[in-house]
Amino acid sequence: MKIFLIGYRCTGKTTIGKLLANRLNIDFIDTDHLIEQSADASILQIVEKQGWEKFRHLEKKMLLNTKNMKNSVIATGGGIILDPDNQQYIKNNGFSIWLDADINTILHRLNTDHKTPDSRPSLTDNDLLKETEDILKQRKPLYEKTADIRIDTSVVSPEEIVNIIDRRLP
């Protein structure tokens, strides 16, 4: 079984993904990490030098590279669902879980995670609160449309989230 984790930044895709893959004894893949490895650059460097369009192209390529992978948990980038082809691919090639969190939780995690500066470049010219509000408003319907299930990661521990997912897998 292929399990896709989708959701906004700092909703737990990598943390939950590693724990879930370990629980299920299957591979864990982080598309952002694969992009950084293949480009030999951080996401920030890619975006600064080549722009968001190039990053989205690399993101789509990494997603499509999962086609022949079996039994894996795949943590995707928060914006992967912006491309309708990616939405369709995720729906047609695995079970998708939308990890969601309230805006205060997301902002707290963004501000305290040491990976944010290199791995989460600004998406707009707005301050972090306005950017997060605007992007969530845009993306939530896309996450909802793409996901098989939604799990709020705001107040439950990662281990309990993995228990919830394990019980809800087909």
C-alpha positions as CSV (number, residue, x, y, z in Angstrom):
1,M,0.0,0.0,0.0
2,K,1.1,3.5,-0.8
3,I,0.1,6.2,1.7
4,F,0.4,9.9,0.8
5,L,0.6,12.5,3.5
6,I,-0.6,15.9,2.4
7,G,-1.1,19.1,4.2
8,Y,0.3,22.6,4.9
9,R,3.7,23.3,6.4
10,C,4.3,22.1,9.9
11,T,1.3,19.9,10.2
12,G,3.5,16.8,10.9
13,K,3.9,15.1,7.5
14,T,7.6,14.2,8.0
15,T,7.3,13.4,11.8
16,I,4.1,11.3,11.4
17,G,5.4,9.8,8.1
18,K,8.5,8.4,9.7
19,L,6.6,7.0,12.7
20,L,3.9,5.5,10.5
21,A,6.4,3.9,8.1
22,N,8.2,2.4,11.1
23,R,4.9,1.1,12.6
24,L,3.9,-0.5,9.3
25,N,7.5,-1.7,8.5
26,I,7.5,0.0,5.1
27,D,9.7,2.7,3.4
28,F,9.4,6.4,4.2
29,I,9.9,8.9,1.4
30,D,9.9,12.7,1.8
31,T,9.5,14.4,-1.6
32,D,11.1,17.6,-0.3
33,H,14.1,15.7,0.9
34,L,14.4,13.9,-2.5
35,I,14.2,17.3,-4.3
36,E,17.0,18.7,-2.1
37,Q,19.2,15.6,-2.7
38,S,18.7,15.6,-6.5
39,A,19.3,19.3,-6.8
40,D,22.1,19.3,-4.3
41,A,20.5,22.5,-2.8
42,S,18.0,23.5,-0.2
43,I,14.5,24.4,-1.1
44,L,15.3,28.0,-0.3
45,Q,18.3,27.9,-2.7
46,I,16.3,26.3,-5.5
47,V,13.5,28.9,-5.1
48,E,15.9,31.8,-4.9
49,K,17.9,30.8,-7.9
50,Q,15.3,29.2,-10.1
51,G,11.9,30.3,-8.8
52,W,8.8,28.5,-7.5
53,E,7.8,27.3,-11.0
54,K,11.1,25.3,-11.2
55,F,10.6,23.9,-7.7
56,R,7.0,22.9,-8.6
57,H,8.3,21.1,-11.7
58,L,10.9,19.2,-9.6
59,E,8.2,18.4,-7.0
60,K,5.9,16.9,-9.7
61,K,8.8,14.9,-11.1
62,M,9.6,13.4,-7.6
63,L,5.9,12.6,-7.1
64,L,5.7,10.7,-10.4
65,N,8.9,8.9,-9.5
66,T,7.0,7.1,-6.7
67,K,4.9,5.3,-9.4
68,N,6.7,2.0,-9.1
69,M,7.2,2.2,-5.4
70,K,5.2,-0.3,-3.3
71,N,4.4,-0.2,0.4
72,S,5.6,3.2,1.3
73,V,4.6,6.3,3.2
74,I,5.2,9.4,1.1
75,A,5.3,12.8,2.8
76,T,4.6,15.5,0.2
77,G,5.4,19.2,0.1
78,G,2.5,21.4,1.2
79,G,2.0,22.9,-2.2
80,I,2.0,19.6,-4.2
81,I,-1.8,19.8,-4.4
82,L,-1.7,23.0,-6.4
83,D,-1.2,21.0,-9.6
84,P,-4.4,19.2,-10.6
85,D,-2.3,16.4,-12.2
86,N,-0.7,15.8,-8.8
87,Q,-4.1,15.7,-7.1
88,Q,-5.2,13.0,-9.5
89,Y,-2.0,11.0,-9.2
90,I,-2.3,10.9,-5.4
91,K,-6.0,9.9,-5.6
92,N,-5.3,7.2,-8.1
93,N,-2.1,5.7,-6.7
94,G,-2.6,5.3,-3.0
95,F,-4.4,6.3,0.2
96,S,-4.1,10.0,1.0
97,I,-4.2,11.5,4.5
98,W,-4.6,15.2,5.0
99,L,-2.7,16.2,8.1
100,D,-4.3,19.5,9.3
101,A,-3.7,21.9,12.2
102,D,-5.1,25.1,13.4
103,I,-3.4,28.3,12.4
104,N,-1.9,29.1,15.8
105,T,-0.3,25.6,16.0
106,I,1.1,26.0,12.5
107,L,2.5,29.5,13.3
108,H,4.1,28.2,16.5
109,R,5.7,25.3,14.7
110,L,6.9,27.5,11.9
111,N,8.5,29.9,14.3
112,T,10.2,27.2,16.4
113,D,11.3,24.6,13.9
114,H,15.0,25.0,13.0
115,K,14.4,23.7,9.5
116,T,12.0,26.6,8.6
117,P,14.6,29.1,7.2
118,D,16.1,26.7,4.6
119,S,13.2,24.4,3.9
120,R,10.3,26.7,4.0
121,P,10.9,29.9,2.0
122,S,8.3,32.6,2.0
123,L,5.4,31.9,-0.4
124,T,4.3,35.6,-0.6
125,D,5.6,39.0,0.3
126,N,3.2,39.2,3.3
127,D,4.1,38.7,6.9
128,L,3.9,35.1,8.2
129,L,0.4,35.4,9.7
130,K,-1.2,36.9,6.6
131,E,0.7,34.5,4.3
132,T,-0.5,31.5,6.3
133,E,-4.1,32.7,6.4
134,D,-4.2,33.4,2.7
135,I,-2.4,30.2,1.6
136,L,-4.6,28.0,3.9
137,K,-7.7,29.6,2.5
138,Q,-6.5,28.7,-1.0
139,R,-5.3,25.2,-0.3
140,K,-7.8,23.8,2.2
141,P,-10.4,23.0,-0.5
142,L,-7.6,21.3,-2.5
143,Y,-6.5,19.2,0.5
144,E,-10.1,18.2,1.2
145,K,-10.7,17.3,-2.4
146,T,-7.5,15.1,-2.6
147,A,-7.6,13.4,0.8
148,D,-9.3,10.2,1.7
149,I,-9.3,11.2,5.4
150,R,-8.4,14.3,7.5
151,I,-6.6,14.2,10.8
152,D,-6.1,17.3,13.0
153,T,-2.6,17.2,14.4
154,S,-3.0,20.3,16.6
155,V,-3.4,18.7,20.0
156,V,-2.7,15.0,19.7
157,S,0.7,13.5,20.1
158,P,2.5,12.0,16.9
159,E,2.3,8.5,18.4
160,E,-1.5,8.9,18.9
161,I,-1.9,10.2,15.4
162,V,-0.1,7.1,14.1
163,N,-2.6,5.0,16.2
164,I,-5.5,6.8,14.6
165,I,-4.2,6.4,11.1
166,D,-3.4,2.7,11.7
167,R,-7.0,2.1,12.7
168,R,-8.4,4.0,9.7
169,L,-6.3,2.5,7.0
170,P,-8.2,0.4,4.5
